[in-house]
Amino acid sequence: MFLYQSNQLEILALHLRTILQDTPSDPFIPEVIVVQHQGMAQWISQQLAFADGIAANLRFPLPARLIWTVLQDLTGATPTEDLFKKSVLRWRIAGLLPSFLTHPKFGEITTYLTDDDSGEKLYQLAGRISDIIDQYQVYRPEMLDQWQQVQGDHWQAVLWQALTADTFPQRAYLGRQVQQLLNATDNENRKLLPRYHLFGLNSLAPVYLDIFARLGQLTAVHCYHLSPCRQYWGDIMPARHQAGLRARQQLSSTADTYLEQGHPLLASLGKTGQDFFEQLLALDDIQSVDLHLEDEQGHLLAVLRNDILDLHDRTSGEHGRYHLDPDDRSLQFHCCASPFREIQVLHDRLLDLMLHYPDLTPGDILVCAPDIQLYADAIAGVFNETGREHHIPWSIADQSPDNASPLVRCFLDVLDLFVGRFTAPDVLALCETAALLRRFSLDSTLLPLFHDWVSGSGIRWGLDEAHRHDLAVQGGHLHSWQFGLDRLVLGYLMGNCQESQAGILPYAILTAGHAEDLGGFATLVTTLAHWRRMLHAPRPAAQWTDDLLKLLESLFAPSEEDEEGLLMLQTSISSLHEDCQAAGYHTPLSFAVVAQHLKTLLSQTSGGHTFLSGKLTFCNMVPMRSVPFRVLCLLGMNDQSFPRSQHPPAFDLIAKEPRLGDRNRRQDDRYLFLEALLSARHVLYLSWVGGNLRDETLLPPSTVLVELMDYLDQSCVLPESTGIADHLTTIHPVQPFSYHCFAGNPAIAGYNPAWLPAAEEHGAIPFLTSPLPEPDTKWHDVSLQQLIRFWQHPCRFFLEHILGLRLRNREVEIAESEPFSLNNLQNYHLRQATVTDLLAGVPLTRINEILTSAGQLPHGNFGQISFEQIAGESISFSTAAEPLLSRPLLPLEIDVTIGSYRVSGRLDNCFAGGRVVWRTGHAAGRDLLALWIPHLLLNLLCPDSMPPVSIHLSRHPKSSTSPVHRSTLGTVPDPEQHLLWLLERYQRGLSQPLPFFAETSLAWARAKRDKKNPEQAARQTWEDGFLMAGEGSDPAHRLCFEQLSFAANTEFLELTDLYTTLLAHLEVDADAAA
C-alpha cells in the first residue's frame, strides 16, 4: 500500500495524474478512485480534464460501495445486503418490536410505545434503532457477533438475535468475509483490478481500512492523504487537555516532560485527522511518500499554513511573532446582525474581492454553511435582485427535494393539509404552484380573483361541518369551504339575490366569464376534500403506494421543469412499498406515519447536485469535500451552530464507549474548519451572526473562531498597537441602507444603489422634472364623477389615467379563523348596509338573517351582541336621516359649458329639502369634496323643484347622545367661477401630479381657520401614527411627493384655498334631529 501525504490537494491530484499515465495493459479496465463525497469526484475529474484535455473511464465509488463490489467480484454473486440496509431495517424492527413488549428487557421500550394509536412513536423509534444498528455493523461488528452467539443481556442483543434468526447479516461480517476470501483465493482467481486509489479520505472505519490494507498486499492501493503537517503529530495534545489531566493527576511527571502542544490550532482542531494518521501508521507494509510543500504566498493565511506544516508555534516565542501587513485581508472576520444581512454583506464583499483580483471568477469562490438551506431564500433574494453590472452567477449544491422543487413542496403541503384545518391561507398557498393549477385548467393570473372570492364569500377554515366534527369542533358549516363555495355557485346562478337559500346568501359578484374559473377552483377544493376522506383510514404499504401515486396524478399536471421533482416523488412513494415488502412488513400504516416517512425522505439532501458548475457555489459544510478554492467563505459560524452538536440516543453503545476510528460530529466539524484553512488559497472569509437587532450588544462567534482569534492575537503583531483579531474583524451596520455603508469605508461599503441614503440636504429627486405636454382636447369634456375622483386624489388620477400606473395597496392577508368580533371597517360596512335596509323598510329580523347567511356576523352569541350594537346605532341614524329623505325627486341631468370645458352627468340624491347624502362613518375630506363639487353645479342650475342646499350626514366623531353629524352647504355666489377654478387646475393636473391631498390639505385649512399651527396639523395627518397609516404612506403620494415641505410649497398653499372656500360656506349642526 502506497501512502502519499501532502498539505495541498493539487499536489496529490498531480501525483494521481502521474500514476494514471502508466496505463494498464487492458485499456478498458477502469480506474477506480475511492472518494468520500461526489464533490471530490467532480473536482478530480475537472483537474484531470484540465491537464490532459479529457478524463474518461474513471469510477468514483464510496468506500463501502467499493468493498461490496470487491465482494461481488470475489464470490461471483450479488451480495444480499438489502435486508440490513437502513431503509429496510427500519421496517423489520417496526415489525419485531410489538412482539417484545411483554419481554422483561424491553420495559423502557414498552413504556415509550404506550398510547401510540397512530404508530408514529413506533416508526420514529424503529428509525433511531436502525440508525444505531447500521453504525454497529460498521464500527462494532465484533459486538454483533457476540450477540448472535447469544452473548449479551442488553435488549438490543435480543432484538439483533431476532433480526438474524433466519437471515445472515452480511454487512456485519463484511470485513471478515472479504478478508477470508482474499486469503483463500489464489492470485489467478482473484478478480481484482491492477490498482485502486483512495483520494482525500481523512477518516475511515477500521474494518474498511483493514480491508484496504489487505488489498494493498495483493494489488496496488494508492492512498492520497491530505495532511496539514509533515512532522510527526500523533502525540500532540491541546494545552487545555494537558491542564485537565494535570488537574485530575492523570499525567505522570515523566509523560508531562515529553508531551507537546505542537501548533495550538493543529492540536485543537486536528483530532479527527490525528486519529486517522495514527491508524495509517499502524498498518503493515505501507510505503509513505512525503509531498508536503510550503506555501510561497506572503499573506497571513499562507504563513499560518506553513506554521502548521512544521509545528512552528509563534505563541511560544521560539519562532518570533509574525509582523502582519495592515493591508493583508487574506483572513477576514465579519460580524452581522442576521442571516439575511450575512448574505447582503457577502455579496458586497465578493464584488470588492473581484475588484481587487481582476481575474477572479465566480467559479473560484465557494460559500459554505453548516445548513445552507437556512440561507436559501436570502441567497435568492439578494443575488437575484442586483442589476446586470453587479450580478454574480450562483447555484446551490445541497438542497433537499422539498426545498428545491415546488412540486415536491406542494405535495408535502397537501399531506399537511389533510390532517390540518384546511384554512383559507393554506389552500390559497397551494394555488401558487403552477402544476396544481394546470391540472384544473387554471393559471396564476387568477390568484387575485381567488383571494377576492375566498375573502368575500366568508371562507375561513374547515371543509364542512363533518370535517370540523372530526377535529372535535362543533362549529357548524358557517365560514367553511362548503359554505363559501355554495355562496359562490348560488351567486353565479342567481345573480344579485338578497333571498337566502337554505340559510346561505348568494355571493353576487360573479359574471358569466367566471364560469370556467369558478368550476376549476371548486373542483380543486372538492378534489382535495375527496382525497382527504380517501386517505383517512390505515392500509398496507402496497395500497398506500397505489393511492399516493393516484393522488399525485389527480392533483398535478407537471411541466418539463417539474420532471425531476415528479421523479423524486414517484421514487420515494414507490420505495415505501419496496422497503416494506423486503422487510416482510404488512401491518396497515396510518396516514400520519406515511406522511412522516415521505417528509423524512424528501428532506434529505442527495449530494448528487452539481458541485462545481463554474458559478459561485453555495453548499453545506461536509467532511472530506474541502477542495481548494481561491476564495472560501464560511457563513453561520455562530456560537451554538458550529461545531454542530451530536446528541446520540441513550441506548447508543458506541457513544458510551468510543474507540479510535469512531466518528464524532463535533471533532469532524473542527477538522473541517482546519481543512478550510488549508483549502482557501487567497482569502478565507468567516462570518457569523453576532449583532443584536434590538441593541448594540455583540454575541460571540463559534469556539473555533475564538481559538483562531486568540492564536492570532498571541502570534502576530501590527505596527500599531491594535489587536490582530479586532483589526481583521468588521462589525457591519444592522441595515444595508445605513449611512456608514456609503461613507467611504471600503470594509463595509455597499454596492446596491437601491440602498443609497437620500440626500436630504439637496432635496429629493422630483418625480417629474417638468410637466408633460397638455393632453388632447377630449379631456375638456369632463363628467361629474371624473371631476370628483380627480380632486379626491389628484396624484392617483394622474398616474392611472395619464401614465397607466396602478399603485393601490392591495390587502393580501386572508383570515384563517371565523370572526368573533368586528373591526372598525367591518362595523362601518355593516352599519352602512343596515341603515340602507332600514330606510328601505326592511325589518331588523330580516336584516339579521341576511347578514348571518352572508357570514358577515361573528358566530353564536358574539354575533348577536355585535348585531344588537350595530342595530342600535343604525336605528338612531336612520331615524335622524329619514325626515330629510322623505320626499325624493328625480335626478337632475347636467350638461353645462364653463369656459372651454363641458361638464356632464347627473345629480342624484335630490329631495324636496335639497340634496342629501349620508354615510355612517366620520366625515372625511373625500366626503366634503364629493359634497362641494355637485353643490356648485346645483347652485349653477338653480332648479325650481329644490333649494340650492346640500346636506351631508355622518357619524358624530365624539358625541354619543347626538350620533349624527350634519354638514350643510347653502347658497354659493358665482358658482361658475368656483367651477372654472376647479376645471383649470384639473387641466393642470393632467400634465403633472398636483400637491393637493384630501385629508392633509383639509387639516391645514382647518388649523389655519382656527388660528392653530397648520404645518403641525398637516404633518400629523400626512405621517404615520400609532396603528394608523398617514396619508403620505399612500403609494401614489410616496412616488410623486417623497419629500414635501408644506409651508414652502406655493402650489400646495394655492390648492388648499379650495378647502378655505369650502369651509367658509359649510355650516355644521351636531344634532340632526333638532
N, C-alpha and C positions, 0 to 999 in steps of 0.2 A: 504494500500500500504506500502510495506516494502522498506526502503532505506538503502543500505549497502555502506558505504564510506570507501575507503582506498587509500593510495598513492602507493600501489603495486598491480598490476593486478593479480599476482599469489595468493595473499591472497583472492581476490574476486573470482577467479576461484576455490580455495579450498572451500570457503563458498558455492558456487554454487554446487559443488560436494556433500557437506554435505546435502544440501536441496534435491538434486536429489535422494539421498539414501533413502529418505522417499517416497517410490514408491506409486503411486495411486492405488486404488482398481482394476482398469482395466489396466492390463499391456500393452494393445495395444494402450492406449492413448499416443500420442507423447508428448514429452517435447518441448515446443515452446520457443526458446531463440531468442529474437529480437536483431539484431546487425545492425550496420550502414554500414558494409563492410564485404565481404566474407572472407577477410584476417583474421578478428577477428574470424569468424566462424571456419576457419581451425585451428586456434590456440586453441580455446576452445575444439574442438574435439580431438586434439592431447593431451592436458592436461588431459582430462578425460580418454582417452585411456591409457596414460602412467600410470595413477594412478590405474585404475580398470582393465586394460587389454582389455577393449572393450568400445566403445562409439557408441550406436545404438539408433534408434527410436528418433532421435533429428531433429528438424526443425529449420532452421535459416532464418526466413523471415526478410526483411527490415521493418521498422515501417509502411510505407504506405501499403505494401502488407498485413501485419497482420490485419490492420484495414479493408481493403477490404474483407479479409477472415471472420472477425467477422461480418461484414455487411451481407455477404452471409449466414453465419450461422443463423443470426437473422431473415432474411427475407425468407430464403429457396430458393432464386432465385439468379442467377448470375448477379452482378451489371453491368449496362450498362455504362461503363466508356470510351469506345473506342472513342466516338466522341469528347471527350475533352482531350485525351492524346496528347502530343506534336506532334507526327508524323502525326496524322490525323488533328489536329487543324491547322497546317501549311497550308494544302491544302484547308481547309474550309475557312481560312482567305484569301488565294490567290484567291479563287473563289468569295469572297464577296467584296474585296477592289475595283476592277474596277467599280462596281456599285455605289460606293460612290465618285467617282472622281469629280462629279459635286456638291456634298454636301458642303455647306459653311464651315462646321467644319473640312473638310479634305483638306484644302488648302495646307498645308505643304506636305501631302502625294501626292497630285496631282502634285505638283512641282517636288518632288523627282522622281516620276514614268514617268516623261517626257522623251522621246527618249529611251524607253525601248522596242525596237523591239524584242529582244531575250527573254524577260521575266525574265532575271536574277535579275534585281532590285526588281521586284515583289516577286520573290522567296526568296531573301535574307531578304526583309522587312517582309514578312509573317513569316519567321523563327524567326526573332527577336521579333515580336509581340507575336508569340505563346509561346516563352520562358517567356516573361513577364506575360502573362495571366496565364500560368502554375504556376508561382510564386504567382500570386494573389489568385488563388484557394486554396493555402495552407496557405498563410500569410495574405491575405486580403479578406476572404470570405464575411465579412460584407459589404465591399465596393461593391463587385459584386452584393450582394443582393439589395443594394440601386440602383445600375444601372439597375437591372432587374425591379425594381419598377418605372422605368422611372424617377429616381432622379439622376441628374448629367448632365452637359453640355459638358463634355470632349468628343472628338471624339472616345476615347476608349469605353465610355459608349454607344455610338450609335452602335459601332461595336459589343459590348457584347450583346446588345439587339437583334441584328440581328442573332447572333450565338445561342441565347437561344429562338428564336421565336417559334420554333417547336421542341425543344429538351430540356429536363430537365438536367441542369448541375449538375449531381450527385456528382461529386468530390468537387465542390464548396460548396455544402451543406452537405458534408460528416460528419463533426463534429456534426452539428445539427441533422442530420438524425440518426446517431448512438446513440447520447445522448437520443433522443426521444424514440428509440426502446428499449434502456436499461431501461428507466424509465417506459415504457408502458408494458413491458413483465414481467410476473411473473417469479420467480426463476425456476420453474419447466420447463417452456417452453424456457428459455434462454439456448441456446446450447453453453455454454461457457465451456472452459477447467477448470480443478481444479486450475490451476495456469499458470501464464505467467512470463517470465523472460526478463528483459531489461538489456543487458550487454554492458558496455563500452561506453555508449552514453554520449557525452559531449555537445550536442545541439539537440534540438527537437522543431519543430514548435509548438507554443502554442495550436493550435487546436488538434494536436496529443497528447500533454501532458495532456490536459483536458480529452480526451477520455480514456487514460490510467489511469488517476486519478479516473474517474467514474468506469472503470473496477475494479480498486482496492477496490471499495466499494462493489462490487458484488462477486468478486473472488480474489484469492491471486495473487498479482502482486509484483514481487520481482525486485527491481531496483538496479543494481550493478554499482556504480558510482566511476570512478577513479578521486579522488580529491587530489590535491597536498598539501592541508593544512587542519589540523584538528581544527584549530581555526576559529572563525567567520571572514570571509574576504570579506563580501559583501560590506563593506563601505570603503575599502582601495582605495587609488587613487594615481597614479604616481605623483611624485613631480613636473614634468613639467606641468601636468594638473592643479595642485593646484596653481602653479605660474601663469598660464594663467588666471585662474579665478580671482586671486587677481589683476592681471593687468587690467582686464576688470571690476573690482569692482563688481563681481557677487558672491562674497563669503563674508558672514557676519562674524563679529568677533567671534560670538558665534559658528558658524559652523566651523570656522577655528581652534578653540580650540580642537574640537573633531575629526577632520579629521586626518586620519593616512595614512602613506605611506605603513606601514607594511613591507613586504620584497620588495625591489625595483624591483627585477625581476618578482615576482608574480604580483605586481601592474601593471607593464608594459606589461607583456606577457599574463596575465590571464583574459583579458576582456571577452572572449567567455565563459570560464568556470565560471567566476564570474556571468555573466548573467543567465546561466543555474542553478547555485547554488541558485540564488535569486528566480527563477521560482519554483524550487523544494521546497524551504522553504515556498513559498506562498500556497502550496497545503494543503488541509484539510485532517485530519485523516491519517497522514503519520507517520510511526514508523521508527525512524532512529537508525541505529546500527553503532557504530564507530569501524572500523577495521584498523585504521592507525597504522603503526609501524615505528620505527626508523630504519634506515639503519645502521647495525653494522659494515660495512666495514670502514676502516680507511682512505680511499683516499679522494681526493678533491671533486670528484663527489658525494660521499656519504654525506660529510659534507654540500655541497651545498643543497642537497635534504632535509637533516634534518633541515637546517636553514629555508627553505621554509615551511617545515612541521609545525614549531612552530612560524613562523613570527619573527625569530631572524635576525635582520638587523645588520650585523657586521660593516657596514659603520658608524653607529651612535656612536660607541664607547661603547655602553652599554654592549655588549657581548664579546668584545675583538676580535682582528684580529686573523685570523687563520694562524698558522705557517706552511707553505707549505713545505713538503719534496721535496728537489730539484730533486729527482728521481721519483716523482709522475707524471705519464703520463696518468692518468685516463681521463684527459681532454686535447685534442690536437687540435691545430690550424695549418693548413697547407696552405701556400700561393704558388700558382703555376702560370705558365705563360700562360697556355692554358687548355682547357678541356681535350685534349689528354694527356697532361702532368699530369693532375689530376689523370687520370686512371693509368698512369705509376707509379706515386708516391703511389697511393693507393695499388697497387699490392705489391710493395716493403715493405710498412709499414704493410700490413697484414701478409706477411711472417715473418716480425720482431715480430709481436704480437704472431704468432704461435710458435716462438722460446721461447718467454717469458712465454706463457701459453701453456705448452705441451699438455694439454687436450682440447685445443680449436679446435673445428671442423668448417668446412665451414658453417654448418647449424646453428652455434651460431652467425653468422655475418649477419647483414642486411645493405645494402647500398641504400640510398635514394637520390633522387634529385628532384627539382621542375619539371623537364621534363626529365625523364630518356632516352627518345628517342634521345635526343641530344647527348647522350653518347654511344648509341648502337653500332655504328661502332667502336669506340675507345675501348669499352669493348671487343668486339670480336677480334680486332687486338692485344690487349695486353695480354689478358688472354688465347688466343689460341696459341700464339707463343712461350710460355715458354716450357722448357723441362719437362720431367716427374718429376724430383725432385722438381721443383718449380710450378707444375701445381695445381691450385685450381679449383675444380668443381664449376660451376656457372650456373645461369639461370636468365633470365629477366622476371619479372612477369607482367609488364604493357607495352605491346607493342600493338599498333594498328594493324589491319589486313594488312594494306598496308606496314607496316614495317616488320611484322613477316612472311608473306607469299610471296615468289617470284611470285607465280601465280597471286595473287591479285595486286601486284605492277606492273606486266607486263600488266595486263588488264587495269589498270588505265593509264599506259603509252600509250597503244593503243588508248584510248579515247583522250588523249592529242595529239597524232599523227594525229588523224583525223581532228583536227582543226589547225594543225601546218603546217610546210613547208615540212614535210617528208624528213628531212635531212638525209644524209647517216649515220652519227653517231647515230642518234635516231633509225633508223631501225636496224642497227647492234647491238645496245644495247638490243633491243628486242630479238635478236637471242641468247642472253646469257641465256635465260630462257629455261630449258630443255623441259618443257611441250609444248612450242610453236614449238620447233624443232621437237619433237617427232610426232606431228600431220602431219608434211610434210616429214616424213621419213628421218630426218636429225639428226645429233648429234653434240656435242660441239667440237669434233676434227676438224670439218670443218670450224670453225670460222676464223683461219688464212687464209684459202683459200678464204672465202667470203671477207675478208678485201682486199686481193690482187685483186680479181675481181672488187670490187667496186672502189678501187683506180685506178687500171689500165684502166678500161673502162671509167673513167671520170665521174662517178656518183657523184653529189653533193647534189642536192635538187630538190623537186618537182616531182610529178608523171609523168606529161606530160605537154604539152603546155596548155591544157584546165585547169588543176589544177592551174597552175601559173596565168592564166587569172582570176580564181576565187579569187585569192589572190591579184588581182589588180596589177600584174606584167606582163609586156609584154616582156618576155624574150625568147620566142621560146622554142624549145624542147631540145636544147643543154645542156648537163650535167644533164638531168633529168633521172629518173629511167627508163622511156621508152626508152630513147636514149641509156643508158648503157646496158639494157637487150637486146636490138636489136643488139648491138655490140657483146655481149657475144654469142647469139644464132647464128649470122652470122659467128662468128669465129669458133664455133663448126662445122657448116655445111660446110664452105668454106675453112677452114684452113688459111694458111698464104697468104692471098689475099690482094694485095695493091690497088685493084679497089673498090672504094666506091660504095655502093648500096643505091640509093635514098638519097645521102648525108651522109651516115653512113659508116665508115670504119670498117670492121670486126676486132674483138679482137681475135688474133690468138693463144694466149697462153692457149689452151684447148686441152685435149686429149679425146679419146673415153671413158676412165674410169670416166670422169667427167659428163657423160650424165645424170645419175640419180640425182646427186647432183645439177647440174645446173637446172634440171627440178623442183626439190623440192624448190630450192631457188627462182626461177622465180614464181612458184605457190604461195609461201608465199607472195611475193610482190603483185602479181595480186589479191590475196585474200584480202589483206589489202586495195588495191585500190577499189575493188568491194564493200566492206563494208563501206568505206568512202562515196561512192556515195549513197549506200542504206540508210544510216542513216542521210543523209543531211537534209531531209525535216522534219518539225514538224509532230507529230502524237500523238494520245491519249496514256495515260499511259499503257493501256492494250496492245496496239500494240508495245509500247516500250519494255515491258516485254518479249513478244514473240520474238522480233527481237534480243534483247540483249542476251537472252538465246541461240538463234541460233548462234549468233556471238561467244559466249563462246564455243559452241560445235565445230564450224568450225575452231577455232584458236588453241585449246588446246587439248592435249591428256594427261590428268593428271595421275600421278602415285599415289601410296599409300601415299607418303609424301605430296601430294598436296590436299588430300581429305578435310582437314579442311579448307584450303583456298577456294577450289571449293564450299564447302557448304556455306561458308560465302558469296561468290559472288552470288550464287543462291538465298540465303535468302534475301540479300539486293536488288537484282533485283526484286524478287517477291513481296517484301514489298512495292515497289513503286506502283504497281497496286492495292495491297490490301488497302493501305492507301488512295489512290485517290478514289477508289471505295467506301470506307467507308465514305469519305468526300463528295461524290457526285460530284467530280471534273472531268469533261470530256473534258475540254479545251485542244486542242493539245499543247504538250510541245515541245520546241526547244531542239536540241541536247545539247546546252550549259547548259540548266537548268538540264537536266537529268545527264549529266556528273558531274556537280557541286554537285548534290544531292548524287550521288554514292560516290564521293570523301569525302563528309561530313560524310556519314555513315561509310565508311571504314577507316576513320582516327581517329575514336573514340575508346578508349580502353574499352573493355567489362568488365574488372575486374574479369573475370572468370578464369584467368590463375592461375596456382598453385603458391601459395604464400610461402608456407613452404614445400620445396622439399628435405630438407637435404643438399642442396648445398648452396653456397654463393648466396644470393638473391639480385638482383637489382630491384628496384621498384620506383614508383612515391611517392612523399610525399603526402599522402592522409589523411585527418582528420579521426579520430576515427579508425585508423588501427595501432596505436602505441603500438604494443605488445612488451613485454620485450625481449631483446637480450643481450647477454654478450658484444658484440661489435656492436655499432651502428655508421654508417658513413653517414654523410650528405655532399653531393657534391653540387657544384654550388651555394654556399652561397654568391653570388655576390650582389653588392650594388643595382643593378637595377633588379635583378632576384627574390629576396626573401626579405621580403614578397611580394607575387605576387599582382600586381595592379588589381583593379576592375574598369572597365570602362563601367558603365551601359549606355544605350541609354538615350537621353534627355527626352523621354516620360515614363521613369520608375518611377512610382509614389511611389514605395516602397523606392527607393533611395532618393527621395525628402523628404519624411517624415518617417525616420526609427523609429522602435519601439523595445522594449525589445523582444528578441527572433528571430529577423531578422538575416539572415546570412550576414556576412561581410567577404569578401575574405581575406583582409589583417589581420583582427583580428583572423580569423580562422588559418591563417598561423603562426601568433605569438603564438597562443595557441598550435599549432602543434609543434613548437620549444620547448615550455615548456614541452610538453609530451615527447619529445625526451630526455630532461634532466631527466625525471622520468623513462624512459624505458631502458636506457643504464645501464647495471649492472656493467660492469668493465671499459669500455672505450667508451667515446664519441669523435668521430673523426670528425672534422669540417674543410671543405676545400673550398677554393674559388679561382677564377681566379683573382689574384691581381698583377701578374707580367706583365711587358711590354716586348714584343718580340723585340722591337727596342732599348730601353734604359733601364736603371735601375730604372725608376720611378715605384712606387707601387700604386695600386688602392685600395681604402678602401673596406672592406667586407660589408656584409649585416648589416643593422642597428641593428638587433637582436644580431649579433656577437659583434658589437661595444658596445652595452649595457652590454653584458656579460663580455667583457674585462674590461670595466670601473669598473664594480662592483668588479671584481677580484682584480684589482689594488688597490681599496679602502678597501677591506675586508680581504686581505691576505698579508702575509709578508714572505720574504725569508731571510735566514741567511745573504746573501749578499744583496747589495742594488739594484739588478736588478729588473726591473718592472715585475710583475707577468705575464701580457699579453705577454710581449717580451720573457719571459722565456718559456712560453708554445707555442709560435709561431715559426714555422720553415718556413723559406723562401727558397724554393728549387731552385736549378740551372735551367736555362731555358731548357737545354738539358740533357738527361739521360746519355750521354757519357762524361759529364763534369768530369774533374779530381777530383773535390771536392766530387763526389759521391763515389769515391773509395779511398779516402784519410784517412779512418779510423773513420770518424764522423758517429756514429750509427744513428743519427737523419735523415740523408739524404743518407744513404748507399744504393747502388743499388745491386740487386741480379741477374740481367741479364748479363751473361758473354759476350754476344754479344756487350755490351757497354763498355767493358773494354778498357781503352785507351792503345794505342800501346806503348810499352816500347822502345822508340826510342834509348835510350842510350845503350840498349843491342842489337839493331838491330831487324828487323822483322824476324819472323819465316820463313825460306825458304819454298818454295812450295815443293821442293824435297830435302831431306837431303843427298841423294846420287843418282847417276844416275841409271836408270833402266837397266836391262840386255840388251845386244845388241840384236836387233831384228833378225829375221830369215834372211838367206842369200838371200831370194827372194827380199829383199829390195835393193840388189845390181843391180837389173835390174831397171833402172830409165828412165822414159820418160822425154822428154824435158820440157813439161808443168808441170810435177810434180816437177822438179828441180826449175823451175821459181817460182811456187807457194810457195815452201818451203822458198826460200830466200826473197820473198816479205813479208812473215810473219812467221818466224820460230816458234813462240810461238803457234799461232793458228794451224799450221800444226801438231805440236806435240800433242796438246790437242785433235784435231779432229781425226787424223789418228792413233795415238798410244793409247790414253786414251778414245776415243769415246765421248769427251765432245764438245758440240757446244755452244759457248758463244757469238755469234754475236749479236750485237744490232739490234733490230727489230723496225722499225718505225710503231707505232700503231696509230698515230693521222691521222684521216680522215677529209679532209676539208669538211665544210658544206655550202660553198658558191662557186659560179663559180669564176674562176680566172679573175682578172682584171689587173694583172701584173705577171711577171715571176721572180722567184728567180734565184740565180746563178746556182743551179743544173739543173733547168728546161731549162735555157738558154743554158747550155752546151749540154744537150741531144738533144735539137732542132738544135743547130749548127752542132753537130755530124751527125744527120740524114740528114740535109740539104746539108752538104758538100758531104756526101756519094752519095746522089741522083744527085748532080751536077756533080760529077766525073763520074757517070753512064750515064750522058746525059739527065737527066730528067729536063724538063723546070720548071722555077720558078713558073709559074701559077699552074702547076700540083702539085708541092711540097706544095704550099699554100693550094690547095684543099685537099690534103691528111692530112695535119696537122689539118685543120679545121674540117674535117669529123671524125677525131680521138678525137676531143675535147681537143687538146693539146694547142690551142691558146686561149687567152682571148677573151671575147665577143666583137663584133662590132668593132668600130674604135680602141679600145685598142689592139685588136688582129692584126689589120692591121699595126699599129705603131710598135708593137713588131716584126712582121714578116719582116717588112722593115729593121729594125736594124739587125736582125739575117741574112737576105739575104745579106745585105751589107758586113758583116763580113765573111760570108761563101764564097761569090764570091771572096773576096781578098785571102782567104785561099786556095780555090780550084785552083785559078789562079796560085798561087805560087807553089802548090804541083803538078800540072798537068804535067809540063815538066819532073819531076822525075819519074812519074808513067806512062809514055807514052809507054814504051817497056817492058811489063810484061813477065816474064819467068815462067816455070813450077816450082812447089815447089821442094826443094831438100830433098830427103829421107836421114834419118840419122840412122845409126846403127854402132856405134863405140865402141871399148873397150878401157877403160882408167884405167890402173891399174887392180883392181879386179872388176871394175864396167862396166856395159854395158849401154850405153845411146842410146835411140832410139827416133824416132819421125820424124818430117818434118819441114823444114824451108820454111815458106810461105813469101808472100810479097817480092818476088825476082824480080828484074828488071835489065835491062842492065847496069845501073849505080851502082848497089849494092842493098842491102836490105833496103827497105824504109818502115817505119811505121809512123803513124801520129795520133794525137788526138787534138781536138780543145780546150782542157784545157791547163793549165800550166803544164810544165814537172815536175814530182814528182820523188821521189826516186824509187817508184814502176816501173815507166816507164823506168828509166835508167837500173834497174836490168833486165827488160824484153828485153832491147836492148843489154845488155852486154853478157848475157849467150848465146843467139843464135849467137852473133857475134864471140865469141870464137870458137864455132863449125864451123862457116863459115870459119874462119881462119884455122881451123884444116883440113877442107875438101879442101879448095882452088880450087873451081871448075873453069874450063876454061871459062864458059859462063858468068861469072860476077866477078868483082873485089872484094876483101875481105874488103868491105866498108859497114857500117851500118849507116843509117841516120834516125833521129827522128825529125819530125816536130811537133811543138806545138804552142800554142798561146803565143805571147810575153807578159811577165809579166808586162812590163812598156810602151813600145813604141806603139803608135797608128799609126805612119807613116809606121813602118815596123811590120805588125801584125803577122808575122810568125817567130818563134824562131827555128833555125836549129841547131841540135846537131849531130856531126859526129864522128864515130869511124873508125880509119884506121887500118893499119896492126898491129897486136899484135905478138911480138916474143914469141915463145914457148907457144902457146895457151894450149897445153896439160897439162903443169904444172899448169896453172891457173885453168883449169877444174878439175884437180886432187885435188887441194886445196879446191875447192868448194864441191867436192864429199866427201872428207874426213870429212869436217865439217858438211855436210849434214848427214853423218852417225852418227856423234856425236849428232846431233840434234834429232835423233830418240830415244835417251835414256834420254835426258834431254832438257828442253827449253833453247835455246841459247839467250844470251843478244845482239841480233842484231835487229835493228829497222830501217825499210826502210827510214824513214824521219829523225829521231833523229841522227842516225849514219851518214847520209849524211850531216846534219848540222854540226856535229863535224868535219868531214873530210874537209868540205869546209872552216870552220873557221880556222882550223889548217893550211890549204894550204895558206889562205890569211893572216896569222900571226895575227889572232884575238883570242879572248878568246873562246876556244872550249867548255868549261864547260857551260858558259853562253849561247852560241848559242844552245847547245843541250838541256839545261834546258828550254829555251823559246819554243822549238818545242815540248818537252815532256809534259810540264804542260799546263793547260787550260789557255786561254786568253780571252779577251773580245769578247763575241759572237762566240768563236771558241774553239772547244774541242782539247786538246792536244793529242799527240799520247799515252801518258801514261794513258789516260782515257779509252782506249780500254779494254774491259772486260778480254781478254786473258792476256794483259800486267799487269792489276791490280792483277790478280790472281797469276801470276808467278813472277812478279817483283814489289811488292807493294812499297818497299823501295829500291832505287837504287842510288848509287853514281857512276857516270860515270868514273871519274878520278881514283877511287880506284878499279875499276873492270878490272882486267887484261884481262879477256876474252872479255869484250866489246871492249877494245882497240885493241886487236888482230883481232877481226872480222871486225872492222872498216877499217882495211887495205884493205878490198875488195873495198871500195869506194876510198881509196887513189890511188890504182892501176887504177881503172876505170877513175877517174878524170884526171890522168896523160895521158891517151890515148884519152880523149874527147876534140874535137875541137868544139867551139861554134861560129856560124855566125848569127848575129842578122837579116840579110836581106837575106832571102832565094831566093829572085828573082835576086840577084846580079850575 
